[in-house]
Amino acid sequence: MADTAATQRPDALIDKDDGRNYWSSIDADDNGMLGGYPQVSREDLLGSRAFLAKLGIGLRNGRRRVKRVLEGGAGIGRITRGLLLPIADTVDLIEPIAKFTDALREVPGVGSIHNVGLEEWAPQEGVQYDLVWTQWCVGHLTDEQLVDYLKLCATVLEPKTGLIVIKENLISSGVDEFDDVDSSVTRYVLR
């Protein structure tokens, strides 16, 4: 029996070229990155800072700074600048769309920029991360690619204190939903 779009798992419909073509057509600004909702940025950053504070990372009340962070799906650096650089010495970036990261190349504290997809990223030898932060982009990975990415990230964490954070939109419909506009999947919440 042949697979059809109706019977395939939604993540089987992901096409990285379609996704990259979509993002290449988007303006390199908050409005483009946030789908026309730039006002989301402030609340998003505040919530993320509060989350990191609960993990003991931050600038106040005895929280610690970290040496090195990896940001997956960095886009134009909204999270890089607004969340990660204030708490880290160095932030390395993964972002397949080079026009998004061009403006970040000379930003103090930005380390290596990997203009590849999460599924293509290969860690630099000997580099370890205190924090891997991946936000609003794992929907462009198949389930298998997501598991592989997380396993790879785990290999480059600082052994005793390293953390992986995935911040992603989820749905409660009971099934993953494919978005053919940007070729991504929104995963459902397991209950």
Secondary structure as UniProt FT lines:
FT   TURN            5..7
FT   HELIX           10..13
FT   HELIX           16..24
FT   HELIX           30..33
FT   TURN            34..36
FT   TURN            38..39
FT   HELIX           40..54
FT   TURN            55..56
FT   TURN            61..62
FT   STRAND          66..72
FT   TURN            75..76
FT   HELIX           78..79
FT   HELIX           80..84
FT   HELIX           85..87
FT   STRAND          88..94
FT   HELIX           98..101
FT   HELIX           102..104
FT   TURN            105..106
FT   TURN            108..109
FT   STRAND          110..114
FT   TURN            118..120
FT   TURN            125..126
FT   STRAND          131..135
FT   HELIX           138..140
FT   HELIX           143..155
FT   TURN            159..161
FT   STRAND          163..167
FT   STRAND          177..179
FT   TURN            180..183
FT   STRAND          184..186
//
